[in-house]
């Protein structure tokens, strides 16, 4: 399957760029006679908050020494909200009590639209990480901001959330 949009995903013919009225320049398959709008992955990335302590969960994965947020791809047919609950449960064992949508950002490296949510958990005692998580730690808001991987999308999402929620409580 062509993931960079150079070939038709249905027949494999090289795409041409043609103008589509009211849409601009769009890849077109001359064999199928169809415009092929770009496709990309969709993922969720969560700020997991312990409702009792207001602490934020950061994790380490795949032998890397830095802290990041829990994240994962959305499965076909799954809502974003279902993906949030599933990914938090799979990676941490915890049940999400409720969620709040924050924002989105396209991430070029993985060709994915990253959808950021806050996932609130009531029972951190459920914590039981799976094989994807090397280590985890609960941080205060200030500590989380200092410990998240610098210059990352996770840092952007976390700091945006912290800024917004600090204004709400003042």
Residue pairs with C-beta under 8 A, 6 or more apart in sequence:
1 9
2 8
2 9
2 12
3 111
5 15
5 27
5 36
5 38
5 39
6 14
6 15
7 13
7 14
7 15
8 14
8 15
8 29
8 31
8 32
8 34
8 36
9 36
9 39
10 29
10 32
10 34
10 36
11 29
11 31
11 32
13 29
13 30
13 31
13 32
15 27
15 28
15 29
15 36
16 27
16 28
16 29
16 30
17 25
17 26
17 27
17 28
18 25
18 26
18 28
18 35
19 25
19 26
20 26
20 28
20 35
23 35
26 35
26 36
26 37
27 35
27 36
27 37
27 38
28 34
28 35
28 36
29 35
29 36
40 106
40 111
40 112
40 113
41 73
41 110
41 111
41 112
41 113
42 73
42 74
42 80
42 112
42 113
42 115
43 71
43 72
43 73
43 74
43 107
43 110
43 112
43 113
43 114
43 115
44 71
44 72
44 74
44 80
44 83
44 84
44 87
44 114
44 115
44 116
44 117
45 69
45 70
45 71
45 114
45 115
45 116
45 117
45 153
45 154
45 157
46 69
46 70
46 71
46 84
46 87
46 88
46 99
46 116
46 117
46 118
46 119
47 56
47 69
47 102
47 116
47 117
47 118
47 119
47 157
47 158
47 161
48 56
48 57
48 69
48 70
48 88
48 92
48 94
48 118
48 119
48 121
49 55
49 56
49 57
49 118
49 119
49 120
49 121
50 56
50 57
50 121
50 124
50 138
51 97
51 120
51 121
51 122
52 122
52 124
53 124
53 138
54 140
54 141
55 138
55 139
55 140
55 144
56 138
56 139
56 140
56 141
56 144
56 158
57 70
57 92
57 136
57 137
57 138
57 139
58 67
58 68
58 69
58 136
58 137
58 139
58 144
58 147
58 148
59 67
59 68
59 69
59 70
59 91
59 92
59 129
59 133
59 134
59 135
59 136
60 66
60 67
60 68
60 133
60 134
60 135
60 136
61 68
61 132
61 133
61 134
62 132
62 134
63 134
64 134
66 148
66 149
66 152
67 137
67 147
67 148
67 149
68 148
68 149
68 152
68 154
69 148
69 154
69 157
69 158
70 87
70 88
70 91
70 92
70 119
71 87
71 114
71 154
72 83
72 86
72 87
72 90
72 91
73 83
73 112
74 80
74 83
74 115
75 83
75 86
78 86
80 101
80 115
80 117
81 99
81 117
84 96
84 99
84 117
84 119
85 95
85 96
85 99
85 119
88 94
88 95
88 96
88 119
88 121
89 95
89 96
90 130
90 132
91 129
91 130
91 132
91 133
92 126
92 127
92 128
92 129
92 130
92 133
92 136
93 126
93 127
93 128
93 129
93 130
94 121
94 123
94 124
94 126
94 127
95 121
95 122
95 123
95 126
96 119
96 120
96 121
97 120
97 121
97 122
98 120
99 117
99 118
99 119
99 120
100 117
100 118
100 120
101 115
101 116
101 117
102 116
102 117
102 118
102 157
102 160
102 161
102 164
103 116
103 157
103 160
104 113
104 114
104 115
104 116
105 113
105 114
105 116
105 153
105 156
105 157
106 112
106 113
106 114
107 113
107 114
107 153
114 153
114 157
116 157
116 160
116 161
118 161
124 138
127 136
129 136
137 147
139 147
141 162
141 166
144 158
144 162
145 158
145 159
145 162
148 154
148 155
148 158
148 159
149 155
